[in-house]
Amino acid sequence: MLKGKKILIGITGSIAAYKIPLLIRLLKKEGAEVKVVMTPCAKDFVTPLTLSTLSQQPVLIEPYDKTDGSWNSHVDWGRWADVFILAPVSANTLAKMASGIADNLLTTTYLAAKCPVFFAPAMDLDMFHHPTTRKNIDTLLSYGNHLIAPQEGELASGLCGAGRMEEPEEILRMIRDFFFISNTLSGKKVLISAGPTYELIDPVRFIGNFSSGKMGFALAEDAAARGAQVVLVSGPVDLKPMHPGIRLISVTSAAQMADACFSEFKSSDITIMAAAVADYTVADPAPAKIKKSGNKLMIELSETTDILATLGKRKQEGQFLAGFALETDNEKSNAFSKLKNKNLDMIVLNSLNDQGAGFGYDTNKVTIIMANGAETEVPLKSKKDIAAVILNAIAG
Ligand code: CTP
């Protein structure tokens, strides 16, 4: 499964380091090339000789060789790897990774690495539950790093609870899944729209909506992680794409979003319209700021182009088109009618009636409905997890 894959392992000073020789053996057995970088403190828990014998590669600890001054390039190692697994990650290294501190070869390699990063925190119960640890993990997740969550169990201190590093067999399974998934959309172009649109009333005012863009951005990150070339057309949001495989086209109005989607659609294999596009725009925006007049102000609105319906009319054999629906009554039947009317292959029904779902939240609860009527109810999950469920349903 892992033949020819280049895997860099980073070990820090935690008792769980004793599990890494087994992880290296498992990875080597699957055909992977393995290199190890470790912090000076990690040497107290597992010897460089054990690691170099198992990996059949020299183990790097210091930035340069003190005897002859030769330099161990963190940049080269970071670029060599297809994946960088930092395991175990102590609370100290976790904090350094989250704040960009590069004071040893392992942390400088982390900063230089261009490949996907997995990190496996391992520490005592109370350290794991400290708010700063939670914050640092969240920061790394926001960088697109993958968490290998610690398990509950007996800890080296004798305490029992969360903090125990995941077992090597389970880490191997995650890495196998990762490489499998990272190929499922390779060679495909995926077009995704996200966020709100702003319709100008005058140069300083607009009609907008509360969409944060989080769902569309999560879909874009997930599609890119599966190897797709992603074009993300986004209205005004406070988010930035992390994955280098995402090309962002920033737009403001529904008309600009339509232009961008129409020109990218022809060459797209999969299109997902997650944007909250304005249904109405200001018919005649004022060229200068509108002054108070003491009377009622009437603004005439005209309907915007329905981007999704237009794409549905233009859809060719082999193209997959998905939309979102927000309904307040007869939710499923209204969503299914929308799917049929707009010639879609899938519609994702958003729930407005559930706490923690919809605009602005990091979580969502949806029902995925396919053109053949098959329904999948997805319980409340992070938007990242919902994105994975949606793309699994599309890409398998
Ligand atoms: N959509 C679109 N262009 C528009 C309006 C909506 O492409 N001008 C897309 C949205 O991105 C979403 C889907 O249509 O994927 C459904 O949006 P929704 O607001 O639920 O439905 P509408 O089709 O606008 O119908 P209504 O608001 O009347 O329910």
Residues whose N, C-alpha, C, O or C-beta is under 5 A from the ligand:
A	BS01	CTP	M273 A274 A275 A276 V277 A278 D279 T304 T305 D306 I307 L308 G323 F324 A325 L326
